[in-house]
Amino acid sequence: MQDILELIKGFTIEDKVLLEKEIEKETLLYRAKQLDNKVKTNSISMEEIVDEVKAVRKSGVNGK
């Protein structure tokens, strides 16, 4: 791994940007799964969300 890092240090900035984009593509699914594991599931229904939005709108909290 250290050899690879030393090699990359010799790249031009353009090559480093290209490498970064390729690594992002290769690791996107992995990072998405990691994020999904960190996000807690909720038990709020769509109906509860709609009711809450309606209540806030009625209360005038949004400045109207």
C-alpha positions as a LaTeX table, in Angstrom:
\begin{tabular}{lrrr}
\hline
Residue & $x$ (\AA) & $y$ (\AA) & $z$ (\AA) \\
\hline
Met1 & 0.00 & 0.00 & 0.00 \\
Gln2 & 2.82 & 2.39 & 0.86 \\
Asp3 & 4.27 & 1.86 & $-2.62$ \\
Ile4 & 0.95 & 2.85 & $-4.17$ \\
Leu5 & 0.76 & 6.01 & $-2.06$ \\
Glu6 & 4.28 & 6.99 & $-3.07$ \\
Leu7 & 3.39 & 6.42 & $-6.72$ \\
Ile8 & 0.28 & 8.58 & $-6.41$ \\
Lys9 & 2.31 & 11.43 & $-4.91$ \\
Gly10 & 4.12 & 11.64 & $-8.25$ \\
Phe11 & 0.90 & 12.04 & $-10.25$ \\
Thr12 & $-0.18$ & 15.35 & $-11.68$ \\
Ile13 & $-3.15$ & 17.04 & $-10.03$ \\
Glu14 & $-5.25$ & 16.16 & $-13.07$ \\
Asp15 & $-4.38$ & 12.47 & $-12.69$ \\
Lys16 & $-5.14$ & 12.63 & $-8.96$ \\
Val17 & $-8.57$ & 14.13 & $-9.67$ \\
Leu18 & $-9.26$ & 11.41 & $-12.23$ \\
Leu19 & $-8.15$ & 8.74 & $-9.75$ \\
Glu20 & $-10.37$ & 10.27 & $-7.07$ \\
Lys21 & $-13.40$ & 10.11 & $-9.34$ \\
Glu22 & $-12.71$ & 6.49 & $-10.22$ \\
Ile23 & $-12.31$ & 5.56 & $-6.54$ \\
Glu24 & $-15.57$ & 7.34 & $-5.73$ \\
Lys25 & $-17.36$ & 5.27 & $-8.38$ \\
Glu26 & $-15.81$ & 2.04 & $-7.11$ \\
Thr27 & $-16.72$ & 2.71 & $-3.47$ \\
Leu28 & $-20.16$ & 4.32 & $-3.87$ \\
Leu29 & $-22.15$ & 1.18 & $-3.11$ \\
Tyr30 & $-19.98$ & 0.38 & $-0.07$ \\
Arg31 & $-20.36$ & 3.92 & 1.31 \\
Ala32 & $-24.12$ & 3.87 & 0.69 \\
Lys33 & $-24.44$ & 0.61 & 2.63 \\
Gln34 & $-22.39$ & 2.03 & 5.50 \\
Leu35 & $-24.63$ & 5.08 & 5.63 \\
Asp36 & $-27.74$ & 2.93 & 5.50 \\
Asn37 & $-26.50$ & 0.96 & 8.51 \\
Lys38 & $-25.99$ & 4.18 & 10.48 \\
Val39 & $-29.42$ & 5.67 & 9.76 \\
Lys40 & $-32.04$ & 4.65 & 12.26 \\
Thr41 & $-35.34$ & 3.44 & 10.91 \\
Asn42 & $-38.43$ & 5.28 & 12.02 \\
Ser43 & $-41.98$ & 4.28 & 12.57 \\
Ile44 & $-43.60$ & 7.51 & 11.43 \\
Ser45 & $-46.29$ & 6.98 & 8.84 \\
Met46 & $-46.87$ & 9.24 & 5.86 \\
Glu47 & $-50.21$ & 10.17 & 7.40 \\
Glu48 & $-48.48$ & 11.39 & 10.58 \\
Ile49 & $-46.06$ & 13.46 & 8.53 \\
Val50 & $-48.89$ & 15.05 & 6.56 \\
Asp51 & $-50.83$ & 15.79 & 9.76 \\
Glu52 & $-47.76$ & 17.43 & 11.31 \\
Val53 & $-47.16$ & 19.58 & 8.22 \\
Lys54 & $-50.80$ & 20.68 & 8.24 \\
Ala55 & $-50.59$ & 21.57 & 11.95 \\
Val56 & $-47.47$ & 23.66 & 11.43 \\
Arg57 & $-49.00$ & 25.45 & 8.48 \\
Lys58 & $-52.14$ & 26.24 & 10.52 \\
Ser59 & $-50.12$ & 27.59 & 13.42 \\
Gly60 & $-48.39$ & 30.14 & 11.17 \\
Val61 & $-44.91$ & 29.10 & 12.25 \\
Asn62 & $-43.59$ & 29.47 & 8.70 \\
Gly63 & $-44.21$ & 33.23 & 8.75 \\
Lys64 & $-47.48$ & 33.37 & 6.83 \\
\hline
\end{tabular}
